Amino acid sequence: MAAEPANAPRRIAFLGTGLMGAPMARRLLKGGFSVTAWNRDPSKAEALTADGAIVSASAADAARGADIVFTMLSDGKAVTDVLVSQGVADALKPGAIVIDTSSIAPPIAREHSDMLAKRQVSHVDAPVSGGTVGAEAGTLAIMAGGDAAVIGSLADVFAALGRVTHVGPSGAGQICKLANQQIVAVTIGAVAEAMMLVEAGGADRGKFRDAIRGGFAESRILDLHGKRMVDRTFQPGGPSRLQLKDLDAVAAMADLLGLELPLTTRIREEFRDFVADGGGEVDHSGLLLHLEKINDRQREEDR
């Protein structure tokens, strides 16, 4: 077989083409990259064929011969399963790069990095923030942990997806994503409680949101999730069960590092109760529904 030209475009495998993975893969295809897609539910990968993707029947087949392998999966267990049990790590060629954009625990990311290094495969933990809107627009915030030279070599790939920042060594991307998720969760709770306060006090929720935009309370959470709360449209988006998963990982890291995080602890309790009450597949902005239910129940008890 003839060797590929030195300037041949890099081949990308994208494993996990769900709510976030599919629009990210489309951005790469629009950027001119060759993308082979795989998903546990084949229909989610096959939907990308109209955009030019090749669909593989297995994760290992998708990764075989790829220069870059993206993973966008639900949690660390799922990433480990794909890399180890489904044979992706063994299928990778030396010199390949795995970019894990999933949100997983930092120690697991470091384990994956060590395992792949033994196979002469580079690993970048690069979780993202910006939701499906950012994934579709190519405006994701990408927090990359790993070797600076490897991350620098991926500038054109990351440019198709958003803005990348090298935040430190292996695992640093994931700890930054957990910190991001702390801010998201606490801010969602603050906006939801404010929405209830202004309505109870006789103001209009939508007008309240309009009034404070541009002030110190302005944020993407107020912009996007505040609108969802006003419109009462809570389709994910970001499912609350995944928000809780991230908050559980924050709690585990806080224990490991000897930190007390009281605000995060409280919002984690509220998300845990919301998910237990059937809200797991509701967008995390739907925490408003849980807080409203608590207040409705309290008013009934007070009568």
JOGITA-V767538 format. One record per pair of residues at least 24 apart in sequence whose C-alpha atoms are under 8 Angstrom apart, sorted by the first residue. I is the first residue (numbers start at 1). J is the second residue. If there is no record, write none. Layout:
I|J ; I|J
//
This chain:
9|33 ; 9|34 ; 10|34 ; 10|66 ; 10|67 ; 10|68 ; 11|35 ; 11|36 ; 11|65 ; 11|66 ; 11|67 ; 11|68 ; 12|36 ; 12|66 ; 12|67 ; 12|68 ; 12|69 ; 12|70 ; 13|37 ; 13|38 ; 13|62 ; 13|63 ; 13|66 ; 13|68 ; 13|69 ; 13|70 ; 14|38 ; 14|62 ; 14|69 ; 14|70 ; 14|71 ; 14|72 ; 15|39 ; 15|59 ; 15|62 ; 15|69 ; 15|70 ; 15|71 ; 15|72 ; 15|73 ; 16|40 ; 16|71 ; 16|72 ; 16|73 ; 17|44 ; 17|45 ; 17|72 ; 18|44 ; 19|132 ; 19|237 ; 20|72 ; 20|131 ; 20|132 ; 20|135 ; 21|72 ; 22|48 ; 23|132 ; 23|135 ; 23|136 ; 24|135 ; 24|136 ; 24|138 ; 24|161 ; 26|51 ; 26|136 ; 27|135 ; 27|136 ; 27|138 ; 27|160 ; 27|161 ; 28|157 ; 28|160 ; 28|161 ; 29|53 ; 31|160 ; 36|62 ; 37|62 ; 38|62 ; 58|86 ; 59|86 ; 59|87 ; 59|88 ; 60|86 ; 60|87 ; 60|88 ; 60|89 ; 60|91 ; 61|88 ; 61|91 ; 63|88 ; 63|91 ; 63|92 ; 64|88 ; 64|91 ; 64|92 ; 64|93 ; 65|91 ; 65|92 ; 65|93 ; 66|92 ; 66|93 ; 66|96 ; 67|93 ; 67|95 ; 67|96 ; 67|97 ; 68|96 ; 68|97 ; 68|98 ; 68|99 ; 69|96 ; 69|97 ; 69|98 ; 69|99 ; 70|98 ; 70|99 ; 70|100 ; 70|101 ; 71|98 ; 71|99 ; 71|100 ; 71|101 ; 71|102 ; 72|100 ; 72|101 ; 72|102 ; 73|101 ; 73|102 ; 73|103 ; 74|102 ; 74|103 ; 74|242 ; 75|102 ; 75|103 ; 75|104 ; 76|102 ; 76|103 ; 76|104 ; 76|105 ; 76|108 ; 76|109 ; 80|112 ; 89|116 ; 89|119 ; 90|119 ; 92|121 ; 93|121 ; 94|119 ; 94|120 ; 94|121 ; 95|120 ; 95|121 ; 95|122 ; 96|120 ; 96|121 ; 96|122 ; 97|121 ; 97|122 ; 97|123 ; 97|124 ; 98|122 ; 98|123 ; 98|124 ; 99|123 ; 99|124 ; 99|125 ; 99|126 ; 100|124 ; 100|125 ; 100|126 ; 100|127 ; 101|125 ; 101|126 ; 101|127 ; 101|128 ; 102|126 ; 102|127 ; 102|128 ; 103|127 ; 103|128 ; 103|174 ; 103|177 ; 103|178 ; 103|246 ; 104|174 ; 104|246 ; 104|249 ; 105|174 ; 105|175 ; 105|249 ; 106|171 ; 106|172 ; 106|173 ; 106|174 ; 106|175 ; 107|171 ; 109|170 ; 109|171 ; 109|174 ; 110|170 ; 110|171 ; 113|170 ; 122|150 ; 123|170 ; 124|151 ; 124|170 ; 125|170 ; 125|171 ; 125|172 ; 125|173 ; 125|174 ; 126|173 ; 126|174 ; 127|173 ; 127|174 ; 127|177 ; 128|177 ; 129|177 ; 129|180 ; 131|237 ; 131|238 ; 132|237 ; 134|162 ; 135|161 ; 137|161 ; 138|162 ; 139|163 ; 141|165 ; 143|167 ; 143|173 ; 143|174 ; 143|176 ; 143|177 ; 144|168 ; 144|172 ; 144|173 ; 145|169 ; 145|170 ; 145|171 ; 145|172 ; 145|173 ; 145|174 ; 146|170 ; 146|171 ; 146|172 ; 178|246 ; 178|247 ; 178|249 ; 178|250 ; 179|250 ; 181|243 ; 181|246 ; 181|247 ; 182|247 ; 182|250 ; 182|264 ; 184|221 ; 185|243 ; 185|264 ; 185|267 ; 185|284 ; 186|263 ; 186|264 ; 186|267 ; 187|221 ; 188|221 ; 188|225 ; 188|284 ; 188|285 ; 188|287 ; 189|267 ; 189|287 ; 189|288 ; 191|221 ; 191|222 ; 191|226 ; 192|226 ; 192|229 ; 192|285 ; 192|287 ; 192|288 ; 192|291 ; 193|288 ; 193|291 ; 195|229 ; 196|292 ; 205|230 ; 206|230 ; 225|285 ; 226|285 ; 228|285 ; 229|285 ; 229|286 ; 229|288 ; 234|282 ; 234|283 ; 234|284 ; 234|285 ; 234|286 ; 235|282 ; 235|283 ; 236|281 ; 236|282 ; 236|283 ; 236|284 ; 237|283 ; 237|284 ; 238|282 ; 238|283 ; 238|284 ; 239|280 ; 239|281 ; 239|282 ; 239|283 ; 239|284 ; 240|271 ; 240|275 ; 240|279 ; 240|280 ; 240|281 ; 240|282 ; 240|283 ; 240|284 ; 240|286 ; 240|287 ; 241|275 ; 241|279 ; 241|280 ; 241|281 ; 242|280 ; 243|271 ; 243|284 ; 244|268 ; 244|271 ; 244|272 ; 244|275
//
